[in-house]
C-alpha cells in the first residue's frame, strides 16, 4: 500500500498499516523526496517529532553517514538503531512499538 499523503502525522493508522510500506513526500537536505518505509517507522518518526526532533536533521544524518544508500533504506535503518539504543539505555520508547515487531538482521547504523 502506498500512501501519498503529505508528511503530516497519521494518528489513525492501524496495526495493519504499521507493517505496510507507505510512501510519503519528505523534506530532506536535497529538497522534497518520496520516502517509502513501513508504517511503524513513520509512526516512530512522528513520535520523535512530537518530542522536538527534526525530521530533516535525521535525513541529513543518513546522507552524511551513508551517502551510498537511498533515504528509503537509510532512514528506517537509523530509526531501528535509535530504537535499540534507547532500549539498551532504558530511555522511553513509544508503547505502540515493541522490539519484537522490528525487523531482525539490521546492524547498527
N, C-alpha and C positions, 0 to 999 in steps of 0.2 A: 504494500500500500504506500503510495506516495502522497504526502500532504504538502500542498504548495502554499499553505498559509504563511503570511509573513512571520518574522521572528518575534511573535508575541507569546506570552505564556498560555499554555493549554491546560487549564486546571481540570478539565473534564475528561482527560484521557483515561481510558480504562486499562485494566491489566493486559488485555489483548493487545492494545496498541503499544504497550511497553516493549513487546518483543518484535514488533513490526518495524520495517525500515520506513523512516519518514524523511522526506526531502524538504528542506526549508531554505529560504534565502537568508544569508547571514552576512553581516558586515565584518570584513577581515581587513588586514593591512593592505590588501590589494584591491579593495572595493567590495561590492556585493558578490557573493558566490553562493551557488547552490550546494548545500551540505546535506549528505544523506547519512543518518545514523539511526540506530534502534531508538524507539520511543523512550526507553529507560535512560538513555544518555541525554536526550533533550530534557526530560524531566529533572535529571540531576543538574544539568547546566542551569535550568531555571531556578532550582533550589539555591544554587550558588549566587545567582543574580539577585535573588531576594535578600541575600546577606551582604550585598555590596560588591561582589566580584564582577569584573568587567569581561564580558564575552570576547570582545575584540582583543584584549590583552592575552587571554588564553589562546586564541587563534595565532597571535603573533609569536607566542612562546612555541607553539607547534612548528611554525615556519622556521624559527631560529634553531630549534633543537633537531628537527628532521626535515630539512628543505626538500629532500628527495621524495617525501610522502605527500599524497593528496590530503587535503584537510579532512575529508570524509574518513580517512584511515587514521590520521594522527590525532584528531580531537577525541574520538572515543577511547583511543589508547591512553591519552593523557588523563581523561576523566576516570578511567578504570584504575590507573596508577594512583591518582589522588584519593580515590575511594579506599583502596587497600592501605595506603599510607595513613589515612585518617583512622581506619580500623585499628591499625597497629599502635597508633598513638592515643587511642581511646578518646578521639575527638568526635563530636557529633556528626552523624550522617543521617540522611532522611529515613524515616520509618518505613516509607513505601518501597525502599530498595534494600535488599539483603544480599550479602556476598554470594549466596548460592545462586542467585539469578544472573550474576555476571558471567560472561564467557570465560572459560578456562584457557590456559596456554598463552596468555599475554604476559610478556616480560615487562619489567619496569621501564617506563618511558624515560 
